[in-house]
Each structure stands twice: as structure tokens, then as C-alpha cells.
Amino acid sequence: MFVTKKWGIALAAAISLILAASPPAFGAGSVSTYAGSGEPGAANGALPSSSFFFPYSMAWDGNGGMIVVDSYNNLIRQVKDGKVSTLAGEVAPLDAKGLPAGGYVDGQASKARFDKPRYAAADSKGNIYVSDTGNHVIRKLSGGMVYTFAGSDEAGYKDGKGIEASFNTPAGLAVDRDDNLYVADSLNHVIRRITPEGVVTTYAGAPGTKGGFLDGAVSQARFNEPSGLAMDAAGCLYVLDSGNQLVRTVKEGAAATLAGEIGGDLIQGSTYVQGGLSDGSKARFNFPKGIDVADDGTVFIADTWNHAIRAITPDGETVTLAGSGQSGAINGTTLGALFNSPTDVKFRSGQLYVADMWNNSIRVMTLQPGKLTSVQEKEELLRQIPFLPYSDQIQVWTNNQYISFPDTQPYLEDGKTFVPLRFICEAWGAEVTWDGDKQQVIVKKGNDSKLFGLNGESVVMQEERTMVHIRVLAERLGFWVQWVPDHNAVVITTGQ
């Protein structure tokens, strides 16, 4: 059964929606789910069965664990030793909107109450700080207790010590090597600094009810709803100037723009710059919320409303590592992965963890900072393939290699494209065996294996060959699939 050009649209629809719901252990450089079932909830326990409700950010606790600010549950969670637990906060009854009710209670960690907390950071002594955003305060977790470290429970702007100070919707946090805590005081449009003794001062920016933009001396600099913060080993503070769609730095007494388009058009009726998605030296962002810095100077960014994970290389080039501007919940290769409003990133030992807020999960990507490739180079990947002249026969390419099928050919049936499973997987470098008793194919690569059982719909037998629907192939193995109608071709990229 052959396919002609008139089937191009149908075939594209049949194979372009790739849903890889399980972690693709095969795929080096791919995206998988680290923790969270994807359904909103507050379940503790094993990583796959745990649940979150809009996890907003992450931090390292200094003892090998990950702190997750579980914002809509009003909880501070910990991921350690393969399981999720609740570090602070009390599961509250639902409010009138059907959401866990926020509160403001200090004391024993298990009885403490928060109101839509957003970010966390840990100091060198293992103390954990939380921007309790809805309460306009900074909380401190230490010795099983929760304290108010700085701020009153009303929005305002005031420097001072401890509860004498005030904030307005505090967001991102970062700690320097002297244990000073930096706060993105988002709706005061400034960066605050809190000493270990709790003394609050304004570190950078000019406070006001409206944001602005100005580089230069910290006392004169202007920000527009700053969000995520990160501190590198040299003491440079990185600021996501979210309302300006910029990545800024503050060091040696001055603020500067690292990446983003300065002076873009404003969103009508607001003081916010219009967001966008582009790479290179003239990058554009769309309300980024989370940021981290690797030891080599690579900056990672959760570009929230672009639903993308971005990076700025040490030479200043911005690349899109995963995500396309479209929301979704797709694992697999970075080329095909989708996120839904990611709000934070944390890099450690070749792994980039992502707080995928609206997917209620923590995702993970395997990366090498010195070898980053932008997903916006997809078209360049396609241009590198030496396609055969157009014909009625579907041509299949895997990792730029043309797959020649000796007998049974790919075909289209009821809008589904089927390919011979063995030849695709062997071209990928996997071992393929047939279990006649169980009527299933075993695909093994490294220490992992997947089963494809005959089901009469997506995995079928055709002329003594196991044929698999291309979408199922992508789902099970985490591949990225692209339909190229001009060549009647299917392009498969495995991520290895």
C-alpha cells in the first residue's frame, strides 16, 4: 500500500503528535519525568506516584536533597533517596475556589502555614529560606521549625531588621558565599539583600509602583517585576527581569543586560514588554521565571510563557534546548519534548531539572553545557538529509540514515503510518528479538528493554513482519518524528 502527496496532510496529522508518557531510559540527551504523576495532589512516596500542585521552584538543601516549593499546596517538599516527603507545611482544607487554603503560621514545621510560596534557597549552614509570596514575607526553616525571617504580612516597601521590613510579592531567592540572602522583590521592582542577622536593605533598583528599565549603577538601575535569581561562584547575581523580558546581571555595583531585546514594544494597556521566542545574540524571552548557572558560566532559563528551556552560552549566544512555544506534556528527545509553563531550572552533574508547573511534575534533561544544540535548528537538521526523489513509496530516515526495507514496506492505513519495527530499531543500534509464544517483540538497548505486543491496531503482523504505528514507536522509545511531505518522507531522530 503506497501513499501519494494528497495524503500529506493526513499523514502529518497522524504522526506529528508524539506523546512519550514514560521516561525514555534509552535516550541520552532526552527529557523524562523525574518526579510527580502529573495529576494535582500532595501524595508523598516513590517519585513516579508522588504528586504536586503547581510546583514552582527547586533548590538544593546542602545534604543531597532537592527542595520543591509546592506552591498551590502551600507546602515545602523534599526529594531525596528516590522519594518525596513534606518538609514543612500543613495540608489545608480547600477554599471557596477549590484550592488548598493558604495561611500564615510559624512554629513546628508540620503545622506551619504558607500562602502560595514560590522560591527557596539554602545557606551554607543548611537553613532553608522561602519566599512566602502571598504573605509578603521571607520564611526560614531550621531545626524542624518555621520562622518569619523578614517582612510583615502586608505588602509594602521598607528596609529594616526582620519583621520591621516589608516586601511586595517577594519572588526569586539566591544566597552568596557569606550567606547573604538576595530577594527579587517583584512588585517593588527591586532586589533586596538580607544579612544572616536579618537586616534588610535595597541592593539594586529604584522602588516604585511601576517597573522600568535602566542599566548602570545599582542605586539608579530600574527593573520591571524581577523574578528568578541565581548567584555564581564569583559573586555575580543573575536576575530575570521578567517584565522587561531580559536577563540582567548585577556585579561590582552595576546592573547590565546579558541577553534579551532592550526597549521592545509594550503589551497594550500594561508596562510589560511584549515577549517573543528567538535565539542568537538578539534573543527574545516571554516572562521567564527560573534561572541557574553552571560552573562553566552557562546560564539555564525556564522561559515560562514560551514553554521552553533556554540557555545562554559563555560566549553570550542564546539557544533553545527544548520546547517550541507550544504547551504540552511530551517526553523523549529534546527536539520533540514539550513543557507547560516551566517556572524553574536547576543544574547538577549533567542533569537539568525543570519545575514543569502546569504539568505538576519535575522533569529532567541530560545535558553537557559545553555541547548545547538549539531545537530551533530542526530545519537545519532536515536540510542535511539527502532525500531521495519524490515517489509514491514512503522513505524513512533515522538519524540521517536511509532505511532500506528488503521486503515489507511502510504503508498508510486509516490515517496511520506503519513501519517495520525491526529495521528501524536495528538502525538505531538496538537488539530486536521475537517471542513467538507471547506474540511480542523485545527491543533492547543497553540495560533497558521495551515490549511491543501484537494488538491488531497499532502493532500488527504484515507479511511475517511486525509493523508498528509510527506514533506508538515514538511514544515507547521517546523518538522525535517529522513528516516531510515534499519528499514523502518520515524523519526519525532518536536522541543518540
N, C-alpha and C positions, 0 to 999 in steps of 0.2 A: 504494500500500500504506500503510494507516494503522495507528496504534498506539493502544491503549486503556490505561486505568490498570493493568490486570493485567500489562502489560509493564513497569511502572515499575521493579521490582527488576532485571529482566534488562537493561533499558536502562541503569540506573545502573551495573551491573557492567561493561557494555560500554564505557562512556565515562569512568568515573571514574579509571582507571589511565592516567595520562599519562606517557609516557616520552620525554623530549626528550634524546636521547643526544648530539646535536651542538650546538655553541654557536649559539644563535639570534641571528645578527647583526642580524636585523630589529628585535629588541625592546629599545628603550630602557627601562632600568629592570628588565631581566630578569637572570636568573642564567645563567652559562655556565661551561664548564670552561676554565681558564686554562692549566694545565699538568698533565701526568700522564694516562696512558692509562686509569687506573682499576684496572689489574691490578698486584699487588705485584711490585716489581722494582727494579733500580738502574740502569736504562738512562739514559744521557745523550743529548743531542742536541736535536732540534726539540721544542718544547713538547708537541704532541699525542702524539708517540711516546715521550716520556720516561716514566719510571716511578719511583714512590716506594713505600716500605713503612711505612705509618703516619706520614706527615708530621705532626709535632706542632705546630710553630710557625714563624713567619716573623719576619724583621727586615730593616730597610733597612741596606745596607752603607756608605752615605755616598757611593758612587760610581755611583749609578743602578741598582744591582743589588738583588735580593731574596735574602736568606739563608733557606734552608729547613732546619730541623732534621729530618732524615730519621731518625726515632727508631729504628725496628726494623732499618734498615740500618746503624745506628751510623755514619752519615755526616753531614757538613755539606755541603749542596748550595748552589749559586748559580744563580739565574735571571736572565739578562741577555742583551740583544740577541737575544731570540727563541729562546734555547736554554738547556738545563740542563747544568750541569757539576758535578763534585765538587770542592769547595774543600778539604776535609780528611776524613781517614778512609780506612781500607783495607777493601776488600770482603773480608769474612772468610768462612771455611767455615761450614757450618751446624752448629748444636749438636744435642744429643740431641732437642730439640723441633722440629727442622727450621727454626730461625730463625738468621739470621746471628749468629755468636758475638760477644759483647761482649768488650772488653779494656781495658787501661789502659796506653797507651804514649805518651809525649811525643816530641817531635823533629820531623823533617820531616813536613809536613802530609800528604803522600800515604801515609806509613807510620804515622801516628798511629792510636790505637785509642780508641774511646769505648764506653760501656755504657749504652744506652737514654737518650741525651741528649734533653732536652725543649725548652729555650728558648734564645734567643740575643738579644744586644743589641750594638750598636756604639757606640763613643765618638766624640768629635769628631776624633780622630786616625786613625780608620779601623780601630782594633783591634776585634776581634770576640770577645765573651765567650760561653761556652756553659755552661749548667748540665748537667754530665755526671752526670745524676741517679743512675744505677746505681752510679757510682763515688763519689758523695757529695762531688764537688769542682766547682770552677769552673775551666774551662779558658780559655786565651787564645790566639787566633790572630793572629799578627803576622809579617809578612815571610816568609811561607811556612813558618812553624814553629808548633808547638803546644806550649804550656807549661801547667803547673799553676799557676794564678794564686792560688788559695786553697783550703784544705781538705786533709785527709788522705783516704786511700782507705777509711776506715772510718766508719760512721755514728757521730755524736756531737754534742756541743754544747760549743764552746769558742771564745771570742774570742781574737784574737791576730793575728800577721802571717803572711801566706802560708800555708805548709803547717803552721804551728803551730795554725791554726784548724781547726774541724771543723763539718760540717753533717750533716743527716739528710734525705736525699732532696730536695736543692735543686730548685726549680722556676722560677717566673717571674723575669725579669730586667728592669731598667729603669735607664737612665743619666740623671743630671741634667746641668745645663749646666756643672758643674765636673768632670764625668767621674767622679763617684762612682757606683759600681755598687750597686744595691739587689737583694737576693735574697729571694725567698719561700722561706724555709727550712721546707718544708711540714710535715714530721713533728716538727720542734721547735716548730711553731706560732708562729713569729716572723718578723719582717722584719729582715734583716741589711743592713748597709752596709759596702762595701769602698772604701777610698780608692784613688786611682790608684797609690799606693805599695804597695797590697796589705794594708793594715791593716783587719782585720775587727772590727766592733762590732755590738751589737744595737741596731737603730734603733727598733723598736716591737714590743711584745708581751712576754709573760712566758713563758719557755721551760718546757716540761713534756712529759710523755709523752701527755697528753690535751689536746685543744683545749678552748676555752671561748669565751665572748663577753663583752666589756666595752668600751664606748666610753669616751673620756676621755684623760687624759694618757698619752703613749706608753709610759711606764715601767710603767703599770698596765693598759694595754689587753690584751685577750685575743683571739686568733684561733683558728680551727679549720681546720687544713690549708689555709693560703693557697696560691693557685696563680698565676694570671696577674697581672702588674704593668704599669702604664703611668704615665708621667710627663708632665704637661702643661707648657706653656711657663712657667707661673708657679711651678713647683716643687711642685705638688700631686701626691702619689703616690696612684694608684688601685690598690686591692687587691681581687682576687676572693677573698673569704673563703669558699672553696668548701664546706667542711663546715658552715658556718652558712647557706649559700645567700644570701649578701649581697654587695653591692658597697659597699666601705668606702673612705674617703679618710684620708690621713694628711698633715696640714699644720699648721704653726705649733705643733708639739709636741703635737698631739692627734689621736686617731682618732675618726672619726664614720661613721655609716651613711648612705650615699647612697640605696640602693634595696634592697628586699627586706623580707620579713616577719621581724621580730625575735621570737625566742622560739617558733618553731614546734615541733611535736611531733617527737620523735626517732624515727629509724628503730629498730625493735625490735632490741635487742642491740648498739647502737652509740652513739657520741657524736655522730653526724651528724644534722642537722636534715632532716626529710622534704622532698624537693624538690616543686616544682609549676610550673605554667605559667599565669601570668595577667599582664595588663598594667595600666597605670594607676599611680596613686600608691601602691597596695598590691601591688606586683609580687611575683611568685614566680619563682625560678630552680631549676635542677636540676643541681648540680655544674658551674657554669660554669668554664672553664679559660683562656679567652683574652680580652684586653681591649685597646682602643686608644682614643685621644682625638683628636678633630678639633680644628682651630684655633678653631672657634666654641664649643667646650665639649661637643659631642655625644659621648657615650660609646658605643662599639660593643662588643658582648659575644658571644663564642661560647658559647652556652648548651648545653654538651656533651650532657648526657643528655636534654635536651629536643629535641635535633637541630634547634636553631633559632638564628637570628641575631637578637639583640635590640639595642635602642638605648635610651639614656636621654637625653632631650632636655635642653637647657639649663634648662628650667623644671621638671625633675625627673620628667617623665612617662616611663614605660617603655612601649615599643612593640615588637611582634614584627615584624621586617622580612621574614623568610622562614622557612619551616619550620613544622610543625604539631604537633610532639611525636611524629611518626611518622618512623622512619628510612627512607631511600630514596636514590635517585640520579637526581633529576629536574631537568633544566634547564628554562628557559622563564621565564614571568612569576614574579615573587616570590610571587604568590598560589598557584601550584601547585608551586613548587620544593621539593625535599626534599634533606636532608643526612643523613649518617650519622656521628654523633659528631664534630661540628666542634670543634676544640680551640684555634683562634686566629683572630684577625682583624687586618688592618692596612689603614688607610685612607690613600689618597693621590689627590689630583686627581680627586675624584668617583668613584673606584673603591674598593670594599671587597673586599679579598682574604680568602679563607677557607681555612684549613687543614682540609680535609674528611678527617679522619684515616682513618676506616674505608672511605672511598671511594678512598683512596690518590691523592688529587688536590688541586690548588689550584683553587678556584672563584673567580669574580669577579662582583660585583654593581655595577651603575651606580646611584649614589645622589646625592641632593642633601641634605646634612644638615639644611638649613632646611625641607625639604619631605618629611618622612618620614610614611609611612602604614603602619599596622599591618595585617598579614594577618588579624588577628582581627576586622577589620571586614568580612569577607566577607558575613556575614549582613546588614550594613547596605547593602552594595552590591546584594544581591538585593532588599532592601526598596525600593530606589529604582527598580526596574524596573516599569513599568506593564503587567503581564502582561495578555494578552487572556483572556477567559473560557475555561475548560477546554473542549477539543473533542478529537475523535479525531485531528485534524491536529497534528503536531509544530510548535510555534512556536519560532523561532530568534531570539535576541537577541545582537548583537555590540556590545560597548561601550555598552550600554543602548539600542541602536538596533534596532527590529524589522526583520527582513529579510523582505521580501515576494518570493516566488518567482513569476514570471509563468507558468511552465508546470510543469516537473518539480518535484515536492515532496519534502521529506525523507521517508525511509522507513526502516523497521526490517526487517532480513532476517538470519536466523540469529544473532540477538543483536547484530548490528552496525547502528549508525545511520549512514546515508549522507546527505550534504547536497550541494547543487550547489556546486562549488568556486568558480566564477566570482563568484557573488553575495556569498559570504562574504568573499572576498579584496578585491573592489572596495569593499565597505562599509568595509573596513579601510584603504583608500586605496592598495592595490597595483594594478599593471598586470597584466592577465591576457591571455595570447595562446596560441593553439592551433597546434601544429606538426603538421599532418596527416601529413607524410611520416614523422615519428618517432613519431607517435601519443602525444604528450605535451603537457602544459600547462606553460607557463612563467609563474611568479609572480614579479614583480619589484617591489621597493620600494627606493628609494634606489639604492645601489650593489650591492645583493645580490639574488640570484635563487635560486629553488628550482624543481626539476623534479618533476612528478607524471606518471609514465608509466603508461599503462593496463596492468594486470596481471591483470585478471579476478577479483581477490579484494578488495583494499582500494581500488583506483581502477578504476572501471568506467564504461562508457558506458550511459546510460539515456535513451531518447527524445532522442538527439542532445545530451545534456548530460553533462559529466564529473562523476561523483558520487564523492565521497571519504569513506571511513570517518572518522568524527569523531576517533577516536583518532590516526589517521595524520596528519590535519590538525594536531592538537596537537603530535605528535612533530616534524613537519618544521618548523613555524613557531613553536614554543615558546609556544603559547597555553595558557591555563587554561580548562578546560571544567567546567561544573557542571550536573548534571541536577536539575531541579525537578519532581518527579512531580506535585505538586498542580496544576500548570499544564500538564503535558505539554510541558515546555519545555526547551530546551538554551540555556544562557547561556555565551557565549564572551567572554573578556577577553583582549585582545591585548597588554597591557602598554604601549600607546602611547595 
